[in-house]
Amino acid sequence: MTRTFDLGQISEVAADLLREGRDYPVWCFFAQMGAGKTTLIKAVCEQLGVQDTMGSPTFSIINEYLDGRGNPVYHFDFYRLTREQEASDIGTEDYFYSGNFCLVEWPENVLGILPDRYLKIYINLVNENQREIRLSPHGGEN
């Protein structure tokens, strides 16, 4: 899936992502600062029925929410990590292999501990109001 969208279409894009990526519990969001990773993750969580207040876990590294069925959804932000070991130290791999949705910002900082199979989501700025999104499965059957 590749498509261009504006922020007014973000709920629709989140729904499309869930249809396309449902079989991948770990989603890795690759994008430059300010491209809308957290905004898109919030929209995905809303589509999953999350009622909790959502925000970027930049300082806490991980936020846990409950979806509409009571299942955990994990939101990671690895921007501040200087060593991959920091993510391992908090048990990140246990989250990744839990089978629950793990939505990962700045996965570049933890490539060595990502599971073999995950969904890559690339967000590119087209202009101030538009983004391009591209999905690319990693590992397993595509």
N, C-alpha and C positions, 0 to 999 in steps of 0.2 A: 504494500500500500504506500503510495506517495500521493500527497495532495497539498494544496495551498489553502490556507484558511485565514480568516481574520478572527479577532478575539471574540466577536459576537457569535461565532460558530463553535466555540470551544467545547460546549456540552455535546454537540453532535460529533465532534472529533473524538472526544473521550468515549462516547458510546461505540464509535467505529473501532477504536483501539481495543476495547473490551471484546468485541466480536472477533477481531483479527488475532488478538493475543491471549485469549482465554487459556490456551494450553501451555502458556509460559508463566509460571508464577513469579519469576524474577524478570523485572523490566529495568533496563539501564538507559537512562536519558542522557544523551550526548548533545551538548549545546554550549554556546558561549554564555558568559554572564549576561543576564538580562534578556535572554531569548524566550523565557516563559516556562522553564522546567517546572517550577513550583506551582505556577498557575495551572498548568496542564495536569499535574498530579492532583491538585485539589479538585479539578473537574472530574478526573477518573474516580477519586474517592467519593464524590457526590453521586456519581453513577452507580457506585457499589452500595450506596445507602448509608455512608458514614454520616453521622450526626454530630460528631465531635468537632470542636474548633480545630481547624487545621492551619498549620504554619510551617515554615521551613525549619528543619531541625539542624540548622547550621551550627549552633553551639552545643546542642545535646547529642548530635550525630544521628539519633534515631527517635522518631515519634511512632507511637503505636496507636492505632485507631481500631474501632470495631465497625465492621460492615453491617448492612441491614439484617444479616442472619446471625450476627454475634461472632463472626470469625475475625481474627486479627488481620489487620493490614499494616505493614511496616513501611515507613517512609524514612529513607536514609539520605543524609547529605554529607558526603565525604570531602567537601571542599577544603576544610581546615586540616585534614590529615597530612602529616609530613612523612609518615611511614605506614606501609600496609599493615605492619604488625599491630598498630593501634586499633585497626578494625578487627583483627583476630582476637585481640585482648578483650574486647567486649562481647565476644561470642557471635560475631556476624555470620559465620558459616552456619551456625545452628539455625538462625533465621532463614538463611538462603535455602536450606534443605528442609524447612518445615512444611512446604507445600502451600503455604499462605502467600498472598501477594506481597512482594518486596519491590518497592518502587525506589530506584536508586539514582540520586543525583551525584554527579562527578564520579562515575564508575572508573574513570581513567586512573584514579588513585588507589584502586583495589583490584585491578585486573587479575592478579595472581591468585585471589581467593574466590573469584566468582565461580559459580557452578559451571559445569561443562555446557549446559543448555540454558540459554536466556534469550530474551528479546531485546535487540538494540533498537532504540528509538532516537532518531536524529532530528533535531529541530534547528532549522536555519532561518535567520532573519531575511525576509524578502524586502520589507520596508518597515516603517514604524508600526504599522497596523497589521501587517501580514506575516505569516510564518509558513514555512514549508516543513512538512513532517514526512519522514521516510522510515519504514519498518524493515528490519533485517534480522531474521532469526539466526541465532548462533548455536551451533552444535545440534545434535539429534537430527531427526528427520525434518526437512523444511516443508 
